[in-house]
C-alpha cells in the first residue's frame, strides 16, 4: 500500500527532520523521528490519554535526516507468517538507496542494502502491495518493482529495483497512487475525468485501458487534482478495499470503495496543510502535519452515518511526548506516508527534493 508520502527538501544550510507515521500489525500507532525520537502511541483507544506515548527509540535507527522519509507497513499475507515490519525509504541522507526495516515485534532496526539502478529516489510515487510484499513505484515515466520477500530484518544480499515497463502517462505526470484489491489506482491522471482512476492490475502486470469511476451518492465526484492517499487495512489481514484521498487544499476527505465503486465525502482535516502526510489503519485515518501535529479521523467501514458525523481529533499522547513545533518542520510536501502508498514528488517539488 502506503503507501501516499511526504516531500521535504534541503535548505541551503541544514537538513530538516523528516518524520513519518505508521501502524504496526497490532494497530499500534508509531511515529518515527518526531522531535528526534520514535514513539508508540498504542491503539486507538489510548490516543486521548494525557500520558505521554512510549519512547521506542532504539539503536541502529535511521537518522531521519534525508530529503524526505516514507514509511510502509508490511502486514504481508504470502503465508501465515506476519512480517509486522515497517519499511522506511529515504530515512538516511548518507544511504539514500537503503531501506531501513523496523521489526515491530523485536523493536529493532536494521538497514537493507538496495541497488537503485535507474530508479530515481528524488522523483517517484510508490505503494507496497499487501499480498506480495512488493513495492511498485512510478519514477520518471517507468514502473519499477522492489521485492521485499517477507523481510522483517535486513539480510546480507542487496535487493534491486527492477525497471518493469514504461507507464502510459506523460512525462509531467506527478503520481498519486493508491492501493486496493491488489490494484494500483492512479489519480489526477491527465485526460481522466474527476471522480475516476486509472488502474494497474498487479497480478497480471496490466494497465486497464479504461478508467474506473467512483461517484458520490449525489452524483458529484472527487476533484481531478493532486493530493494525498492512504489505504485502509482490514482487521483479518485480507487485501485493502478502500482508500482515502485528501486533495492538497485539504478541502475534504474522500473515501473510495473499490468493491462498490463509490465514494464518501467526510470531514476535511482540521489542519489545512498541503505538506501533511497520512496513514490509515483499520478504524482511523491519521494525519501528520509539517510541524509535527498528529490527528486522526475515526472511521468504520460500511457505517455511513457514523462516518459522516465523525470529526478530527488530536492524538493527545503523542502531543504530550513530542509537542508540535511553532513553525513548519519541513519545507514542502506531498503524498502521504500511508498505509502502503506514497509519493515523493509534488507539483511544487524542486530538484533538491528527495524521495513517504
C-alpha positions, 0 to 999 in steps of 0.5 A: 500500500502506503503507501501516499508520502511526504516531500521535504527538501534541503535548505541551503544550510541544514537538513530538516527532520523528516518524520513519518507515521505508521501502524504496526500489525497490532494497530499500534500507532508509531511515529518515527523521528518526531522531535528526534525520537520514535514513539508508540502511541498504542491503539486507538483507544489510548490516543486521548490519554494525557500520558505521554506515548512510549519512547521506542527509540532504539539503536541502529535507527535511521537518522531521519535526516534525508530529503524526505522519509516514507514509511510502509507497513508490511502486514504481508499475507504470502503465508501465515507468517506476519512480517509486522515490519515497517519499511522506511525509504529515504530515512538516511541522507548518507544511504539514500538507496537503503531501506531501513526495516523496523521489526515491530515485534523485536523493536529493532532496526536494521538497514537493507542494502538496495541497488537503485539502478535507474530508479530515481529516489528524488522523483517517484510515487510508490505503494507496497502491495499487501499480498506480495510484499512488493513495492511498485513505484512510478519514477520518471515515466517507468514502473519499477518493482522492489521485492521485499520477500517477507523481510522483517530484518535486513539480510546480507544480499542487496535487493534491486529495483527492477525497471518493469515497463514504461507507464502510459502517462506523460512525462509531467505526470506527478503520481498519486497512487493508491492501493486496493484489491491488489490494484494500483489506482492512479489519480489526477491522471491527465485526460481522466475525468474527476471522480475516476482512476486509472488502474494497474492490475498487479497480478497480471502486470496490466494497465486497464485501458479504461478508467474506473469511476467512483461517484458520490451518492449525489452524483458529484465526484472527487476533484481531478487534482493532486493530493494525498492517499492512504489505504485502509487495512482490514482487521483479518489481514485480507487485501485493502478495499478502500482508500482515502484521498485528501486533495492538497487544499485539504478541502475534504476527505474522500473515501473510495470503495473499490468493491462498490465503486463509490465514494464518501465525502467526510470531514476535511482535516482540521489542519489545512496543510498541503505538506501533511502526510497520512496513514490509515489503519483499520478504524482511523485515518491519521494525519501528520502535519509539517510541524509535527501535529498528529490527528486522526479521523475515526472511521468504520467501514460500511457505517455511513452515518457514523462516518459522516458525523465523525470529526478530527481529533488530536492524538493527545499522547503523542502531543504530550511526548513530542509537542508540535513545533511553532513553525513548519518542520519541513519545507514542502510536501506531498503524498502521504506516508500511508498505509502502503502508498506514497509519493515523493514528488509534488507539483511544487517539488524542486530538484533538491527534493528527495524521495513517504 
